[in-house]
Amino acid sequence: MGIALNTLLVVAQFGVGAWAHSTALLADAVHNLGDVLGLAFAWLAAHLGQRGPTERRTYGWGRSSILAALANATVLLIGTGAITVEAVQRLLNPAPVAGPLVMMVAALGILVNGGVALMFMRGREKDLNIKGAFMHMAADAGVSAGVVVAAAIITFTGALWLDPAASLAISAVIVVGSWGLLRDATALAMDAVPPGIDTAAVRSRLLALPGVTEVHDLHIWALSTTSTAATAHLVTGVEAAGLVPQACTLLRTEFGISHCTFQLESPDLAERCALRPEHVV
Protein backbone atom coordinates (compact mmCIF):
# COMPACT_ATOMS: atom_id res chain seq x y z
CA MET A 1 0.00 0.00 0.00
CA GLY A 2 2.86 2.35 0.84
CA ILE A 3 4.56 1.64 -2.48
CA ALA A 4 1.36 2.21 -4.48
CA LEU A 5 0.45 5.49 -2.74
CA ASN A 6 3.97 6.90 -3.04
CA THR A 7 4.25 5.93 -6.71
CA LEU A 8 1.11 7.94 -7.50
CA LEU A 9 2.46 10.83 -5.45
CA VAL A 10 5.81 10.77 -7.29
CA VAL A 11 4.09 10.94 -10.68
CA ALA A 12 1.98 13.90 -9.55
CA GLN A 13 4.93 15.76 -8.01
CA PHE A 14 7.22 15.27 -11.00
CA GLY A 15 4.54 16.43 -13.43
CA VAL A 16 3.41 19.46 -11.43
CA GLY A 17 6.95 20.33 -10.31
CA ALA A 18 8.22 20.45 -13.89
CA TRP A 19 5.20 22.45 -15.11
CA ALA A 20 5.30 24.87 -12.16
CA HIS A 21 9.11 25.28 -12.25
CA SER A 22 9.41 24.28 -8.57
CA THR A 23 12.72 22.70 -7.57
CA ALA A 24 11.35 22.22 -4.05
CA LEU A 25 8.52 20.07 -5.40
CA LEU A 26 10.91 18.24 -7.72
CA ALA A 27 13.19 17.66 -4.72
CA ASP A 28 10.28 16.20 -2.82
CA ALA A 29 9.47 14.02 -5.85
CA VAL A 30 13.04 12.68 -6.01
CA HIS A 31 12.91 12.02 -2.29
CA ASN A 32 9.64 10.13 -2.67
CA LEU A 33 11.03 8.17 -5.61
CA GLY A 34 13.88 7.06 -3.36
CA ASP A 35 11.32 6.02 -0.80
CA VAL A 36 9.39 3.98 -3.35
CA LEU A 37 12.60 2.08 -4.07
CA GLY A 38 13.35 1.88 -0.35
CA LEU A 39 9.93 0.46 0.43
CA ALA A 40 10.39 -2.04 -2.41
CA PHE A 41 13.74 -3.09 -0.92
CA ALA A 42 12.16 -3.40 2.53
CA TRP A 43 9.25 -5.46 1.22
CA LEU A 44 11.54 -7.77 -0.76
CA ALA A 45 13.82 -8.23 2.26
CA ALA A 46 10.86 -9.04 4.52
CA HIS A 47 9.67 -11.59 1.96
CA LEU A 48 13.11 -13.18 1.56
CA GLY A 49 13.57 -13.25 5.33
CA GLN A 50 10.71 -15.73 5.62
CA ARG A 51 12.55 -18.31 3.53
CA GLY A 52 14.13 -21.16 5.40
CA PRO A 53 17.81 -22.19 5.30
CA THR A 54 19.22 -24.25 2.44
CA GLU A 55 22.38 -26.27 1.84
CA ARG A 56 23.85 -23.20 0.15
CA ARG A 57 22.49 -20.53 2.51
CA THR A 58 22.54 -22.17 5.91
CA TYR A 59 21.34 -19.01 7.68
CA GLY A 60 18.52 -18.42 5.19
CA TRP A 61 17.90 -15.00 3.67
CA GLY A 62 17.48 -12.99 6.88
CA ARG A 63 20.54 -10.85 6.20
CA SER A 64 18.80 -9.36 3.17
CA SER A 65 16.97 -7.03 5.57
CA ILE A 66 20.35 -5.50 6.53
CA LEU A 67 21.22 -5.03 2.86
CA ALA A 68 17.80 -3.44 2.29
CA ALA A 69 18.39 -0.90 5.06
CA LEU A 70 21.83 -0.16 3.60
CA ALA A 71 20.43 0.26 0.08
CA ASN A 72 17.61 2.41 1.46
CA ALA A 73 20.03 4.91 3.01
CA THR A 74 22.33 4.88 -0.02
CA VAL A 75 19.56 5.60 -2.53
CA LEU A 76 18.28 8.45 -0.40
CA LEU A 77 21.70 10.08 -0.11
CA ILE A 78 22.33 9.80 -3.86
CA GLY A 79 18.97 11.40 -4.58
CA THR A 80 19.83 14.19 -2.17
CA GLY A 81 22.97 14.97 -4.15
CA ALA A 82 20.92 15.43 -7.33
CA ILE A 83 18.49 17.70 -5.48
CA THR A 84 21.32 19.87 -4.14
CA VAL A 85 22.90 20.40 -7.58
CA GLU A 86 19.57 21.48 -9.10
CA ALA A 87 18.79 23.76 -6.16
CA VAL A 88 22.13 25.58 -6.44
CA GLN A 89 21.54 26.15 -10.15
CA ARG A 90 18.09 27.60 -9.40
CA LEU A 91 19.53 29.88 -6.72
CA LEU A 92 21.83 31.36 -9.35
CA ASN A 93 19.03 31.57 -11.93
CA PRO A 94 15.62 31.90 -10.19
CA ALA A 95 12.51 30.92 -12.15
CA PRO A 96 8.81 31.76 -11.64
CA VAL A 97 6.94 29.26 -9.44
CA ALA A 98 3.21 28.45 -9.53
CA GLY A 99 2.83 28.69 -5.77
CA PRO A 100 -0.84 27.65 -5.23
CA LEU A 101 -0.52 24.51 -7.36
CA VAL A 102 2.72 23.54 -5.62
CA MET A 103 0.99 24.01 -2.25
CA MET A 104 -1.84 21.65 -3.17
CA VAL A 105 0.40 18.85 -4.40
CA ALA A 106 2.77 19.21 -1.44
CA ALA A 107 -0.21 19.08 0.94
CA LEU A 108 -1.19 15.81 -0.70
CA GLY A 109 2.33 14.59 0.08
CA ILE A 110 1.82 15.34 3.77
CA LEU A 111 -1.31 13.16 3.83
CA VAL A 112 0.22 10.27 1.89
CA ASN A 113 3.58 10.17 3.64
CA GLY A 114 2.15 10.80 7.09
CA GLY A 115 -0.36 7.99 6.64
CA VAL A 116 2.27 5.52 5.40
CA ALA A 117 4.61 6.49 8.27
CA LEU A 118 1.88 5.57 10.76
CA MET A 119 1.75 2.09 9.20
CA PHE A 120 5.39 1.51 10.13
CA MET A 121 5.42 3.25 13.50
CA ARG A 122 4.77 0.19 15.66
CA GLY A 123 7.61 -1.98 14.34
CA ARG A 124 10.36 0.62 14.00
CA GLU A 125 11.97 0.03 17.43
CA LYS A 126 12.72 -3.66 16.83
CA ASP A 127 13.59 -3.80 13.13
CA LEU A 128 16.16 -1.59 11.39
CA ASN A 129 14.52 -2.39 8.07
CA ILE A 130 11.14 -1.07 9.26
CA LYS A 131 12.89 1.84 10.98
CA GLY A 132 14.39 2.84 7.63
CA ALA A 133 10.97 2.80 5.98
CA PHE A 134 9.41 4.77 8.86
CA MET A 135 12.18 7.40 8.81
CA HIS A 136 11.74 7.95 5.09
CA MET A 137 7.98 8.36 5.32
CA ALA A 138 8.12 10.64 8.37
CA ALA A 139 10.86 12.75 6.77
CA ASP A 140 8.82 13.01 3.58
CA ALA A 141 5.81 14.31 5.50
CA GLY A 142 8.01 16.97 7.09
CA VAL A 143 9.61 17.82 3.76
CA SER A 144 6.21 18.24 2.12
CA ALA A 145 5.18 20.55 4.95
CA GLY A 146 8.27 22.64 4.26
CA VAL A 147 7.35 22.86 0.58
CA VAL A 148 3.84 24.05 1.48
CA VAL A 149 5.25 26.82 3.68
CA ALA A 150 7.80 27.89 1.05
CA ALA A 151 5.17 27.93 -1.71
CA ALA A 152 2.83 30.00 0.46
CA ILE A 153 5.52 32.60 1.15
CA ILE A 154 6.45 32.73 -2.55
CA THR A 155 2.79 33.24 -3.49
CA PHE A 156 2.37 36.22 -1.17
CA THR A 157 5.82 37.81 -1.43
CA GLY A 158 7.23 36.73 -4.80
CA ALA A 159 10.52 35.68 -3.17
CA LEU A 160 11.57 33.13 -5.80
CA TRP A 161 14.82 32.29 -4.01
CA LEU A 162 12.80 30.53 -1.29
CA ASP A 163 12.03 27.58 -3.58
CA PRO A 164 15.66 26.45 -4.13
CA ALA A 165 16.48 27.47 -0.55
CA ALA A 166 13.75 25.12 0.65
CA SER A 167 15.29 22.40 -1.55
CA LEU A 168 18.65 22.84 0.18
CA ALA A 169 16.98 22.73 3.60
CA ILE A 170 15.20 19.54 2.56
CA SER A 171 18.52 18.04 1.48
CA ALA A 172 20.09 18.87 4.84
CA VAL A 173 17.21 17.20 6.70
CA ILE A 174 17.52 14.08 4.53
CA VAL A 175 21.28 13.80 5.05
CA VAL A 176 21.02 14.18 8.82
CA GLY A 177 18.20 11.65 9.06
CA SER A 178 19.79 9.11 6.72
CA TRP A 179 23.32 9.17 8.11
CA GLY A 180 22.41 7.28 11.28
CA LEU A 181 20.57 4.64 9.27
CA LEU A 182 23.53 4.26 6.90
CA ARG A 183 25.95 3.99 9.84
CA ASP A 184 23.87 1.34 11.65
CA ALA A 185 23.22 -0.70 8.50
CA THR A 186 26.90 -0.63 7.52
CA ALA A 187 27.91 -1.73 11.02
CA LEU A 188 25.52 -4.70 10.91
CA ALA A 189 26.71 -5.63 7.41
CA MET A 190 30.26 -5.71 8.82
CA ASP A 191 29.16 -8.08 11.65
CA ALA A 192 29.37 -5.43 14.35
CA VAL A 193 27.59 -6.10 17.65
CA PRO A 194 23.98 -4.87 17.19
CA PRO A 195 23.01 -1.64 18.99
CA GLY A 196 21.67 -2.20 22.48
CA ILE A 197 23.86 -5.22 23.26
CA ASP A 198 26.84 -4.76 25.58
CA THR A 199 29.54 -7.36 24.85
CA ALA A 200 31.16 -6.84 28.25
CA ALA A 201 27.82 -7.43 29.97
CA VAL A 202 27.27 -10.64 27.98
CA ARG A 203 30.72 -11.90 28.95
CA SER A 204 30.13 -11.00 32.61
CA ARG A 205 26.80 -12.83 32.75
CA LEU A 206 28.28 -15.94 31.13
CA LEU A 207 31.14 -15.89 33.65
CA ALA A 208 28.57 -15.81 36.44
CA LEU A 209 27.12 -19.15 35.37
CA PRO A 210 27.90 -22.03 37.78
CA GLY A 211 31.24 -23.67 37.01
CA VAL A 212 32.33 -21.24 34.27
CA THR A 213 35.86 -19.94 34.91
CA GLU A 214 36.62 -18.30 31.58
CA VAL A 215 34.90 -17.08 28.42
CA HIS A 216 36.84 -16.58 25.19
CA ASP A 217 36.23 -16.39 21.43
CA LEU A 218 32.99 -14.51 22.12
CA HIS A 219 31.30 -13.21 18.96
CA ILE A 220 27.96 -11.44 18.63
CA TRP A 221 26.49 -10.39 15.28
CA ALA A 222 23.20 -9.79 13.47
CA LEU A 223 21.63 -12.54 11.39
CA SER A 224 19.03 -10.00 10.25
CA THR A 225 17.63 -6.70 11.47
CA THR A 226 15.55 -8.63 14.04
CA SER A 227 17.65 -11.70 14.91
CA THR A 228 21.01 -11.86 16.71
CA ALA A 229 23.52 -14.71 17.03
CA ALA A 230 26.35 -15.41 19.46
CA THR A 231 29.13 -17.98 19.81
CA ALA A 232 31.61 -18.50 22.64
CA HIS A 233 33.97 -20.98 24.29
CA LEU A 234 33.08 -21.63 27.94
CA VAL A 235 35.83 -23.04 30.15
CA THR A 236 34.57 -25.17 33.03
CA GLY A 237 36.20 -27.71 35.27
CA VAL A 238 33.01 -29.36 36.51
CA GLU A 239 30.34 -31.63 35.07
CA ALA A 240 28.13 -29.23 33.11
CA ALA A 241 25.40 -31.22 31.40
CA GLY A 242 22.87 -28.39 31.68
CA LEU A 243 25.26 -25.50 31.10
CA VAL A 244 24.60 -24.97 27.40
CA PRO A 245 20.79 -24.71 27.62
CA GLN A 246 21.19 -22.50 30.69
CA ALA A 247 23.55 -20.18 28.80
CA CYS A 248 21.22 -20.08 25.78
CA THR A 249 18.24 -19.19 27.94
CA LEU A 250 20.26 -16.48 29.68
CA LEU A 251 21.28 -14.73 26.45
CA ARG A 252 17.83 -15.04 24.96
CA THR A 253 15.94 -13.61 27.94
CA GLU A 254 18.41 -10.91 29.03
CA PHE A 255 19.90 -9.78 25.72
CA GLY A 256 17.47 -10.93 23.03
CA ILE A 257 20.11 -13.17 21.42
CA SER A 258 18.10 -15.99 19.88
CA HIS A 259 20.75 -18.05 18.08
CA CYS A 260 23.51 -19.28 20.44
CA THR A 261 26.32 -21.80 19.97
CA PHE A 262 28.73 -22.72 22.78
CA GLN A 263 31.83 -24.87 22.93
CA LEU A 264 32.67 -26.30 26.36
CA GLU A 265 36.33 -26.72 27.23
CA SER A 266 38.24 -28.06 30.21
CA PRO A 267 41.07 -25.86 31.54
CA ASP A 268 43.56 -28.19 29.82
CA LEU A 269 41.82 -27.88 26.44
CA ALA A 270 41.53 -24.12 26.90
CA GLU A 271 45.31 -23.88 27.27
CA ARG A 272 45.68 -25.44 23.82
CA CYS A 273 42.76 -23.60 22.15
CA ALA A 274 43.99 -21.72 19.06
CA LEU A 275 41.12 -19.22 19.42
CA ARG A 276 41.84 -18.28 23.02
CA PRO A 277 43.90 -15.11 22.47
CA GLU A 278 41.65 -12.04 22.20
CA HIS A 279 43.28 -10.86 18.95
CA VAL A 280 42.52 -14.15 17.13
CA VAL A 281 39.33 -14.34 15.04
Buried (B, 14 or more C-beta within 10 A) or exposed (E): EBBEBBBBBBEBBBEBBEEBBBBBBBBBBBBBBBBBBBBBBBBBBBEBBEEEEEEEEEEBBBBBBBBBBBBBBBBBBEBBEBBBEBBEEBBEEBEEBBBEBBBBBBBBBBEBBBBBBEBBEEBBEEBBBBBBBBBBBBBBBBBBBBBBBBBBBBBEEEBBEBBBBBBBBBBEBBBEBBEEBBEBBBBBBEEEBBEEBEEEEBBEBBEEBEEBEBBBBBBBBBBBBBBBBBBBBBBBBEEBEEBBEEBBEBBBEEBBBBBBEBBBBEEEEBEEBEBBEEEEE
